[in-house]
Amino acid sequence: MRRGDKEKCDSRGFFAYKSANCMHLFNDQQLELMYVWRQDDRLFIEMLSRLRVGDVSDNLATFLEMRAEVYQTRVSTGGMTDLDVTHIFPHRERVKIHNRQCL
């Protein structure tokens, strides 16, 4: 879709499968992606999958807290900045805010 085509689509941020046009376009031929291609680490893939749906287990919370401590230590000692780490946000608006702050 080109930017000029926005008026032809619902761009209010809803999931595509909730769009009024989804069933019209795909009928019952919907597709579910089942394989992660960009990562090989099974534990990392599982953690990302859980984060996407807000399912934070004790192990995942502990891991994230540990990484936050490492990050804070490195930032406070000048070894890295906010630009040196990957940030994961649940919504596009928060991504936009973070990107503006980094620029």
C-alpha positions in Angstrom: 0.0 0.0 0.0 1.3 3.4 -0.9 0.9 6.4 1.4 -1.7 7.9 -0.9 -3.9 4.9 -0.5 -4.6 5.5 3.2 -8.1 6.7 2.5 -8.9 3.3 0.9 -8.0 1.4 4.1 -8.8 1.4 7.8 -5.6 2.8 9.2 -6.8 3.4 12.8 -4.4 0.8 14.2 -6.7 -2.3 14.4 -5.4 -5.7 13.7 -5.9 -6.7 10.0 -8.0 -9.7 10.9 -10.4 -7.4 12.7 -10.9 -5.2 9.6 -14.4 -5.1 8.0 -12.8 -6.0 4.7 -10.8 -9.0 5.9 -13.5 -11.6 5.4 -14.5 -10.0 2.1 -10.9 -10.2 0.8 -9.9 -13.6 2.2 -13.1 -15.5 2.8 -12.2 -18.7 4.7 -8.7 -18.8 3.2 -6.9 -17.2 6.1 -3.3 -18.1 6.8 -1.5 -18.6 10.1 2.2 -18.2 10.2 3.7 -20.9 12.3 7.5 -20.7 11.9 9.9 -18.0 13.1 12.5 -17.3 10.4 14.6 -14.5 11.8 15.8 -16.1 15.1 17.4 -19.5 15.8 17.4 -19.3 19.6 14.4 -21.3 20.8 14.4 -19.7 24.2 14.5 -16.2 22.7 11.7 -17.0 20.3 9.5 -18.4 23.2 10.2 -15.3 25.3 9.2 -12.9 22.4 6.1 -14.9 21.8 5.1 -14.6 25.4 5.8 -10.9 25.5 3.6 -10.3 22.4 0.6 -11.6 24.3 1.5 -10.2 27.7 2.3 -13.6 29.3 5.2 -12.9 31.5 6.3 -16.0 33.5 8.5 -15.8 36.6 11.4 -16.9 34.5 10.9 -14.3 31.9 10.4 -11.6 34.5 13.7 -12.6 36.2 15.5 -12.6 32.9 14.2 -9.2 31.9 15.1 -7.8 35.3 18.6 -9.2 35.1 19.1 -7.7 31.6 17.8 -4.3 32.9 20.4 -4.4 35.7 23.2 -5.1 33.2 21.9 -2.4 30.9 21.7 0.2 33.7 25.2 -0.7 34.9 26.6 -0.2 31.5 24.8 3.0 30.9 25.9 4.5 34.3 29.6 3.6 33.6 29.5 5.1 30.1 29.9 1.7 28.4 26.7 2.0 26.3 23.8 4.3 25.6 20.1 3.9 25.0 20.9 3.6 21.3 23.0 0.5 21.9 20.1 -1.8 22.9 17.0 -3.2 21.2 13.8 -1.9 22.7 10.5 -3.8 22.5 7.3 -1.9 22.8 3.7 -3.2 22.6 2.3 -0.3 20.5 3.5 1.7 17.5 2.8 5.0 19.3 5.4 4.1 22.0 7.9 3.1 19.3 7.4 6.5 17.6 8.0 8.3 20.9 11.1 6.4 21.6 12.5 6.9 18.1 11.9 10.7 18.3 13.7 10.7 21.7 16.7 8.9 20.2 16.9 11.2 17.2 
